[in-house]
Amino acid sequence: MIKRISSGGEFEAKIGYCRAVIAGGFVHVAGTVGQGDDVVAQCKSALEIIGAALEDAGASFADVVRVNYYMPDRAEFEPCWPVLAQAFGDNPPAATMIECGLIDPKFRIEIEVTALAPG
């Protein structure tokens, strides 16, 4: 069974994706950017959006088993560490950080997670 979760974002329909998909025992949350003037604000905002998608799926950050970070400047990753450590707490997932271009230069971080589905 596959369940799709939409956040109602304008690009979901334009591009053809949804915020999260529950399938195969996992919750797959799409790459998520946040709003804000700097990388830390964007990181916090992206995590709020991801947290809402996980909650809609019946999961939480404690269920995340894999996280991928995409950033145009790896030097901006370290300022995000305290925010990320707080989000994942005592349940740190496997993680990868990739330096790459994002869809718009205003975005400084994109975060994608996979969590165990409830159940």
QUILINZI-V271686 format. One record per pair of residues at least 12 apart in sequence whose C-alpha atoms are under 8 Angstrom apart, sorted by the first residue. I is the first residue (numbers start at 0). GAP is how many residues later the second one is. If there is no record, write none. Layout:
I,GAP + I,GAP
This chain:
0,22 + 0,23 + 1,19 + 1,20 + 1,21 + 1,22 + 2,18 + 2,19 + 2,20 + 3,14 + 3,15 + 3,16 + 3,17 + 3,18 + 4,13 + 4,14 + 4,15 + 4,16 + 4,17 + 4,48 + 4,51 + 4,52 + 5,12 + 5,13 + 5,14 + 6,12 + 6,46 + 17,12 + 18,34 + 19,33 + 19,34 + 21,35 + 21,95 + 24,91 + 24,92 + 24,93 + 25,88 + 25,89 + 25,90 + 25,91 + 26,27 + 26,30 + 26,32 + 26,87 + 26,88 + 26,89 + 26,90 + 27,85 + 27,86 + 27,87 + 28,21 + 28,24 + 28,25 + 28,83 + 28,84 + 28,85 + 29,82 + 29,83 + 30,79 + 30,80 + 30,81 + 30,82 + 31,14 + 31,17 + 31,18 + 31,78 + 31,79 + 31,80 + 32,12 + 32,13 + 32,74 + 32,76 + 32,77 + 32,78 + 33,12 + 33,13 + 33,15 + 33,73 + 33,75 + 33,76 + 34,72 + 37,70 + 38,37 + 38,40 + 38,41 + 38,68 + 38,69 + 38,70 + 39,39 + 39,40 + 39,43 + 41,65 + 41,66 + 41,67 + 42,37 + 42,40 + 42,66 + 42,67 + 42,68 + 43,39 + 45,64 + 45,65 + 46,40 + 46,64 + 56,60 + 56,61 + 57,59 + 57,60 + 58,56 + 58,57 + 58,58 + 58,59 + 59,55 + 60,26 + 60,27 + 60,30 + 60,54 + 61,26 + 61,27 + 61,28 + 61,29 + 61,30 + 62,28 + 62,52 + 62,53 + 62,54 + 63,27 + 63,28 + 63,29 + 63,49 + 63,50 + 63,51 + 63,52 + 64,27 + 64,28 + 64,29 + 64,48 + 64,49 + 64,50 + 64,51 + 65,27 + 65,28 + 65,29 + 65,47 + 65,48 + 65,49 + 66,26 + 66,27 + 66,28 + 66,29 + 66,44 + 66,45 + 66,46 + 66,47 + 67,27 + 67,28 + 67,29 + 67,30 + 67,43 + 67,44 + 67,45 + 68,26 + 68,27 + 68,28 + 68,29 + 68,40 + 68,41 + 68,42 + 68,43 + 69,27 + 69,28 + 69,29 + 69,30 + 69,32 + 69,39 + 69,40 + 69,41 + 70,26 + 70,27 + 70,28 + 70,29 + 70,30 + 70,31 + 70,37 + 70,38 + 70,39 + 71,27 + 71,28 + 71,29 + 71,30 + 71,36 + 71,37 + 72,26 + 72,27 + 72,35 + 73,24 + 73,25 + 75,32
